[in-house]
Amino acid sequence: MDALLLSRLQFGVTTVYHFFFVPLTLGLSVLVALMETLYVSSGREIYKQMTKFWGKLFVINFAMGVVTGIVQEFQFGMNWSEYSRFVGDVFGAPLAIEALLAFFLESTFLGIWIFGWDKLSKGWHAAAIWMVAIGANISALWILIANSFMQQPVGYVINDGRAEMENFFDLVFNPNVWVMFPHTVTAGLTTGAFFVLGISAYHLLRKNNPEMFKRSFQVAAILGTFAIALVILNGHSQTQHMIEVQPMKVAAAEALWETESPASFSLLTIGNLAGTEDVFSIRLPRMLCLLAYNRLDCEIEGINDLQTRFEQTYGPGDYSPPVPVIYWSFRIMVGAGFAMLALALYALFMVMGDIVENRKKTLRLFVWAMALPYIANTAGWIMTELGRIPWVVYGLMKIEQGVSIIVSSGEAWLTLIGFTLVYAALMVATIYLMVKFARQAPTPLEGQGPAAAPEPTPSLVGAQD
C-alpha cells in the first residue's frame, strides 16, 4: 500500500467521521431555534424546557464537529500538498470567508447563547441561536463553493501549472453549488428531525415528561416531512445536472456499461457489476430518461463509450470509478431516503391524528430510525467523491497528481493509524455524552401530571428498560 492509497484512506476516514456531525449541526440548530421562537412567541415554559434539552445535545455535537473538522485542513497541507498548490489560489477565498465570517459568526453567538440565559431578553437570546443556525448553514455554503470547484471547475485560468481564480462571482454562482447546497441543507434538517423524533419516541415510551417530548415529536415530524421531501426533489435536480457535467458518475451509478436509447433504470442488479453478464437484474424501461431529462425517450452514454471519449479528450488512462461502490452507495442513499419519507409521513399522520402516544410499536421504530439519515449522508458523500475518480479536480487534476511527494508510506501509515485510534476514542466519548444527556429527561413542569410506568423500549446504548 503506497502513500497515495494510504492518504486517500486517511482522508476518507477522517472526512466520513467529521461528516457524522455536520448534518446534525445544520439541522438541529434550526430546530432549537424554532423551539426557542415558540417560547418567545407563546411565553410557555415548556418550550424553554425543550430548547434547553435539545440545545445541550446540539452543543455536544457542535464541539465534536469543530474538533474533527480541524484535521481536514492539516491534510491539505501535508498529505495533499501538490493538490493544495494547484487549487490554493481558488480555494483561499471561500475557505477564508468560511472561517472568518461563517464559523466566527456561529461560534461567537453560540457562546452568547450558552451564557446568555437570564442575561439577555428573550427576544435577543432567541436571535442569538438563529445567528448560530444561519452561521452554520452559511459555513456549509462556502465549503460547498470550494468543493464544487472540484466537481465542476469554473472561473479560473491555468498559469504556471496552477489554477488561479479569474472570476470570483463565477466561483460563487457555480451551477453545481446551487444543486449541492439545498441538498445538503435539507439533508441536515432531515438528520436533525429524525434525531429529535428518535429520542422523543424513546422518552414517550418510557413516559418521561410526555407533554414536552410529544411537542418535540410534533415539531420534528412537521419539519422532517418537509425536509425529506425536498431532499428527494433536489436529488432529482442533481441527477439532471450530473448527467451534463459528470456523465461517468451517472453511468457508474446505474452500472450502465453500454449506451442505451431509451435508457432503463436499474432497480436491482445482483452479480458481476464489472461489465460482464448480470446474474440477476430488474430494470425499469425508460425510467433513467425520465430521471435525467424529464422525458421517456433519450440516449444515455454507457461507461465503455464514455471511456473511449475521455481517452480522446484527456489521453490514455482509466476514467471509470469503482462501479460496485458507486452503484450500491447510490441505492443505499436512495433507499434510506424513501424509508425516511415513509416514516416522516406516518409521523405527520400520528401528529395530525393526535395518536402519537398510542402507537407504541411505531415509536420503537423511530428510535432505530435515527440511524437512517447517517447511513444516507455517508452513502451520498461516498458516491459524490468516489464517483469523480480518477479526478481530484474534475478534468484538470488526477488524484495521483495531488498527493504530496514528500510523504512516505510509513508516515501515511502512522498518521492513518493515529487518527483512526484518536477518532475511535472521540466516538466513544461522543456516544457516552450523547446517551448520558439524551436519557436525562427534564422534570415535568407543575400541572403536567406525574409520569406513568414506562413501556419497554429499545435501549439507547446501555439504557436499562
C-alpha positions in Angstrom: 0.0 0.0 0.0 1.7 3.2 -1.2 1.4 6.7 0.2 -1.3 7.6 -2.3 -3.7 4.9 -1.3 -3.0 5.4 2.4 -3.5 9.1 2.1 -6.8 8.5 0.4 -7.9 6.1 3.1 -6.9 8.6 5.8 -8.8 11.4 4.2 -11.8 9.2 3.7 -11.8 8.0 7.3 -11.4 11.5 8.8 -13.9 13.1 6.5 -16.6 10.5 6.9 -16.2 10.8 10.7 -16.4 14.6 10.5 -19.5 14.4 8.3 -21.4 12.4 11.0 -21.6 15.7 12.9 -22.1 18.3 10.2 -25.6 17.5 9.1 -26.9 17.3 12.7 -25.3 20.7 13.4 -27.1 22.2 10.4 -30.5 20.7 11.2 -30.6 20.6 15.0 -29.5 24.3 15.2 -32.7 25.2 13.2 -34.9 23.0 15.3 -33.5 24.5 18.6 -34.1 28.0 17.1 -37.6 27.1 16.2 -38.3 25.8 19.7 -37.0 29.0 21.3 -39.0 31.1 18.9 -42.1 29.2 20.1 -41.1 30.0 23.7 -40.7 33.7 22.9 -43.9 33.9 20.9 -46.1 31.9 23.4 -44.3 32.6 26.7 -44.9 28.9 27.7 -42.2 27.5 29.8 -42.5 24.0 28.2 -40.8 25.4 25.0 -38.0 26.9 27.1 -37.5 23.4 28.6 -37.5 21.9 25.1 -34.9 24.5 23.9 -32.5 23.8 26.8 -32.8 20.0 26.5 -32.2 19.8 22.7 -29.7 22.7 22.9 -27.5 20.8 25.2 -27.3 17.9 22.7 -26.6 20.4 19.9 -23.6 21.9 21.8 -22.1 18.4 22.3 -22.4 17.7 18.6 -21.1 21.1 17.6 -18.0 20.7 19.7 -17.2 17.4 18.2 -17.7 18.7 14.7 -15.3 21.5 15.3 -12.6 19.2 16.7 -12.8 16.7 13.8 -13.0 19.4 11.1 -9.7 20.9 12.0 -7.8 17.8 10.8 -9.1 18.3 7.3 -7.2 21.5 6.8 -3.9 20.0 8.0 -4.2 17.1 5.5 -4.5 19.6 2.6 -1.0 21.0 3.5 0.6 17.7 4.4 -0.7 14.6 2.5 -2.1 16.6 -0.3 0.3 19.5 -0.7 0.5 19.2 -4.6 -3.3 19.4 -4.7 -3.2 22.5 -2.4 -0.5 24.1 -4.6 -2.7 23.6 -7.6 -6.0 24.9 -6.2 -4.7 27.2 -3.4 -5.4 30.4 -5.3 -9.0 29.3 -5.9 -9.7 27.7 -2.5 -8.2 30.5 -0.5 -11.1 33.0 -0.8 -14.0 30.7 0.0 -12.3 28.9 2.9 -11.1 32.2 4.4 -14.6 33.6 4.2 -16.0 30.4 5.7 -13.6 30.7 8.7 -13.7 34.5 9.2 -17.3 35.1 8.6 -19.4 32.0 9.0 -17.6 30.0 11.6 -16.8 33.0 13.8 -20.4 34.1 13.5 -21.8 30.8 14.7 -19.2 30.2 17.4 -19.5 33.7 18.8 -23.2 33.7 19.0 -23.2 30.1 20.4 -21.2 31.4 23.3 -23.6 34.3 23.8 -26.5 31.8 23.7 -24.9 29.4 26.2 -24.1 32.0 28.7 -26.9 34.4 27.9 -29.8 32.7 29.7 -31.4 35.2 32.1 -28.9 37.9 31.0 -30.4 38.8 27.7 -34.0 39.5 26.9 -36.0 36.5 25.5 -36.0 38.1 22.0 -32.3 38.8 21.8 -31.5 35.4 23.3 -33.6 33.7 20.6 -31.9 35.9 18.0 -28.5 34.5 19.1 -29.5 30.9 18.4 -30.9 32.0 15.0 -27.5 33.5 14.2 -25.9 30.2 15.1 -28.2 28.4 12.8 -27.6 30.9 10.0 -23.9 30.9 10.5 -23.7 27.1 10.4 -25.6 26.9 7.1 -23.5 29.8 5.6 -20.4 27.8 6.6 -21.8 24.9 4.7 -22.4 27.1 1.7 -18.7 28.3 1.5 -17.4 24.8 1.9 -19.6 23.6 -0.9 -18.5 26.5 -3.1 -14.9 25.2 -2.7 -16.0 21.6 -3.2 -18.0 22.5 -6.3 -14.8 23.7 -8.0 -13.5 20.1 -7.6 -16.8 18.8 -9.2 -17.2 21.5 -11.9 -14.3 23.9 -12.3 -15.3 27.4 -13.3 -13.9 31.0 -13.0 -10.2 30.0 -13.4 -7.2 30.2 -15.6 -4.2 27.8 -15.6 -0.9 29.7 -15.0 2.4 28.0 -14.4 0.7 24.7 -13.7 -1.7 26.2 -11.1 -5.4 27.0 -11.2 -5.8 30.7 -10.5 -9.0 32.5 -9.8 -10.2 34.6 -12.7 -13.7 35.5 -11.6 -14.8 35.2 -8.0 -18.5 35.5 -8.9 -18.3 32.6 -11.3 -17.0 30.6 -8.4 -19.8 31.7 -6.1 -22.5 31.1 -8.7 -21.1 27.8 -10.0 -24.2 25.8 -11.1 -23.0 22.9 -9.1 -23.2 24.9 -5.8 -26.9 25.5 -6.3 -27.8 21.9 -6.6 -25.5 20.7 -3.8 -26.3 23.4 -1.2 -30.1 22.9 -1.0 -29.5 19.1 -0.9 -27.0 19.5 2.0 -29.2 21.9 4.0 -32.3 19.8 3.6 -30.4 16.6 4.5 -29.2 18.4 7.6 -32.8 19.3 8.5 -33.8 15.7 8.0 -31.0 14.5 10.2 -32.0 16.9 12.9 -35.6 15.9 12.6 -35.0 12.2 12.9 -32.6 12.7 15.8 -35.4 14.6 17.7 -38.0 12.0 16.6 -36.0 9.1 17.8 -35.1 10.5 21.2 -38.6 11.9 21.7 -40.1 8.4 20.9 -37.7 6.9 23.4 -38.9 9.1 26.2 -42.6 8.9 25.2 -42.4 5.1 25.5 -40.9 5.5 29.0 -43.5 8.1 30.0 -40.7 10.6 30.7 -42.2 14.2 30.6 -44.7 13.1 27.9 -46.0 16.6 27.3 -42.6 18.0 26.4 -41.5 15.1 24.2 -44.8 15.0 22.5 -44.4 18.6 21.4 -40.8 17.9 20.3 -42.1 15.0 18.3 -44.7 17.2 16.6 -42.1 19.9 15.7 -39.7 17.3 14.2 -42.5 15.5 12.3 -43.6 18.6 10.6 -40.1 19.8 9.7 -38.9 16.3 8.9 -41.6 15.7 6.3 -41.0 19.0 4.6 -37.2 18.4 4.6 -37.1 14.8 3.3 -39.5 15.7 0.5 -37.2 18.5 -0.6 -34.1 16.2 -0.3 -35.7 13.8 -2.8 -36.9 16.5 -5.2 -33.5 18.2 -5.1 -31.8 14.8 -5.6 -33.7 14.6 -8.9 -32.3 18.0 -9.9 -28.8 16.8 -9.0 -29.2 13.8 -11.3 -30.1 16.1 -14.2 -27.2 18.4 -13.5 -24.8 15.4 -13.1 -25.7 13.9 -16.5 -24.5 17.1 -18.1 -21.2 17.6 -16.2 -20.2 14.2 -14.9 -21.9 11.6 -17.1 -19.5 8.8 -16.0 -20.8 9.1 -12.4 -24.4 8.6 -13.6 -23.4 5.6 -15.8 -21.5 4.1 -12.8 -24.5 4.6 -10.5 -26.5 2.5 -13.0 -23.8 0.0 -13.9 -24.6 1.1 -17.4 -21.7 -0.3 -19.5 -23.2 0.1 -22.9 -25.0 3.1 -24.3 -28.8 2.8 -24.2 -31.6 4.5 -26.1 -34.1 4.8 -24.4 -32.2 4.2 -21.1 -33.6 1.9 -18.4 -33.2 2.4 -14.7 -31.6 -0.5 -12.7 -33.9 -1.2 -9.8 -31.7 -4.0 -8.6 -28.7 -5.8 -10.2 -27.1 -8.8 -8.5 -24.0 -10.3 -9.8 -20.9 -9.0 -11.6 -21.0 -5.3 -12.0 -17.7 -5.1 -13.9 -19.2 -5.2 -17.3 -19.9 -8.9 -17.9 -23.4 -10.5 -17.9 -25.6 -9.8 -14.9 -26.7 -12.8 -12.7 -30.0 -11.1 -12.0 -31.3 -7.7 -12.9 -34.5 -5.8 -12.6 -34.7 -2.7 -14.8 -37.5 -0.2 -15.4 -37.7 0.7 -19.1 -37.2 4.4 -20.0 -37.1 5.4 -16.3 -33.5 6.7 -16.4 -34.6 9.0 -19.3 -37.3 10.3 -17.0 -34.9 11.0 -14.2 -32.2 12.5 -16.4 -34.3 14.6 -18.8 -37.9 14.5 -17.7 -38.9 12.6 -20.8 -39.3 8.9 -21.7 -37.1 9.0 -24.8 -33.3 9.7 -24.6 -29.9 8.3 -25.1 -27.6 7.8 -22.1 -23.9 7.0 -22.8 -22.5 3.9 -21.2 -19.2 3.5 -19.4 -17.4 1.9 -22.4 -18.3 4.8 -24.8 -17.5 7.4 -22.2 -14.1 5.8 -21.6 -13.4 6.0 -25.3 -14.4 9.6 -25.5 -12.4 10.6 -22.4 -9.3 8.9 -23.7 -9.6 11.0 -26.8 -10.1 14.2 -24.8 -7.7 13.6 -21.9 -5.3 10.9 -23.1 -4.7 7.3 -22.1 -6.0 6.1 -18.7 -8.9 4.5 -16.8 -11.6 7.1 -16.4 -14.2 4.9 -14.7 -14.8 5.0 -10.9 -15.3 1.8 -8.8 -18.7 0.8 -10.3 -19.9 -1.6 -7.5 -19.2 1.0 -4.8 -21.0 3.8 -6.7 -23.9 1.5 -7.7 -24.6 0.3 -4.1 -23.9 3.6 -2.4 -26.5 5.3 -4.6 -29.1 2.7 -3.8 -28.3 2.8 -0.1 -28.8 6.5 -0.1 -32.0 6.5 -2.1 -33.4 3.5 -0.2 -32.7 5.2 3.2 -34.2 8.4 1.8 -37.5 6.8 0.8 -37.7 4.9 4.1 -37.4 8.2 5.9 -40.1 9.8 3.7 -42.5 7.0 4.6 -41.7 7.3 8.3 -41.9 11.1 8.3 -45.3 10.9 6.6 -46.5 8.4 9.2 -45.2 10.6 12.0 -47.1 13.5 10.5 -50.2 11.4 10.4 -49.7 10.5 14.1 -49.3 14.2 14.9 -52.4 15.3 13.0 -54.5 12.5 14.5 -53.1 13.2 18.0 -52.3 9.5 18.4 -48.5 9.8 19.0 -48.6 8.2 22.4 -50.9 5.3 21.3 -48.6 4.0 18.6 -46.0 2.2 20.7 -44.7 -0.2 18.1 -44.1 2.7 15.7 -42.4 4.8 18.4 -39.9 1.9 18.9 -39.2 2.0 15.2 -38.4 5.7 15.3 -35.7 5.0 17.9 -33.9 2.8 15.5 -34.7 5.1 12.5 -32.2 7.7 13.9 -29.5 5.7 12.0 -31.2 6.2 8.6 -30.0 9.8 7.9 -26.5 8.9 8.9 -26.5 6.0 6.5 -27.9 8.1 3.7 -25.5 11.0 4.4 -22.4 8.8 4.4 -23.5 6.8 1.3 -24.2 10.1 -0.5 -20.8 11.5 0.3 -19.1 8.4 -0.8 -20.9 8.4 -4.2 -20.2 12.1 -4.7 -16.5 11.9 -4.0 -15.6 8.4 -5.3 -17.8 8.9 -8.4 -15.3 11.6 -9.5 -12.4 9.2 -9.8 -9.9 9.4 -11.3 -10.2 13.2 -10.9 -9.4 15.2 -7.7 -10.4 18.3 -9.7 -12.6 17.2 -12.5 -11.0 17.3 -15.9 -7.9 19.2 -14.5 -6.0 17.1 -12.0 -6.0 13.4 -11.3 -5.8 12.0 -7.8 -2.2 10.7 -8.1 -1.1 14.2 -9.1 -2.4 15.7 -5.9 -0.6 13.6 -3.3 2.4 15.1 -1.5 5.7 13.9 -3.0 7.4 14.1 0.4 5.1 11.9 2.4 6.3 8.3 2.7 4.1 5.3 3.0 5.4 4.8 6.6 4.4 8.3 7.6 1.0 7.8 6.0 0.6 4.5 7.9 1.5 6.2 11.2 -1.0 9.1 10.7 -3.7 6.8 9.4 -3.5 4.5 12.5 -3.1 7.5 14.8 -6.1 9.4 13.5 -8.2 6.2 13.5 -7.4 5.5 17.1 -7.9 9.0 18.3 -11.2 9.3 16.4 -12.4 6.0 17.8 -11.7 7.4 21.3 -13.6 10.5 20.4 -16.5 8.4 19.1 -16.7 6.6 22.4 -16.7 9.9 24.3 -19.3 11.4 22.0 -21.7 8.4 22.3 -21.3 8.4 26.0 -22.1 12.1 26.4 -24.9 12.0 23.9 -26.5 9.0 25.5 -26.0 10.4 29.0 -27.7 13.7 28.3 -30.3 12.3 26.0 -31.5 10.0 28.7 -31.8 12.8 31.3 -35.4 13.9 30.7 -36.3 17.2 32.3 -38.7 17.0 35.2 -42.3 17.7 34.1 -43.5 21.3 34.9 -46.1 21.8 37.5 -49.5 21.0 36.2 -48.4 18.3 33.7 -49.2 15.5 36.0 -47.0 12.6 37.2 -45.3 10.3 34.8 -46.8 6.8 34.4 -45.0 3.5 34.4 -42.6 3.2 31.4 -43.1 0.9 28.5 -40.3 -1.5 27.4 -38.3 0.3 24.7 -35.2 -0.2 22.6 -32.1 0.7 24.7 -30.1 3.9 23.9 -26.7 2.2 24.2 -26.9 0.7 27.6 -30.1 2.2 28.9 -32.0 -0.3 31.1 -35.6 -0.8 30.1 
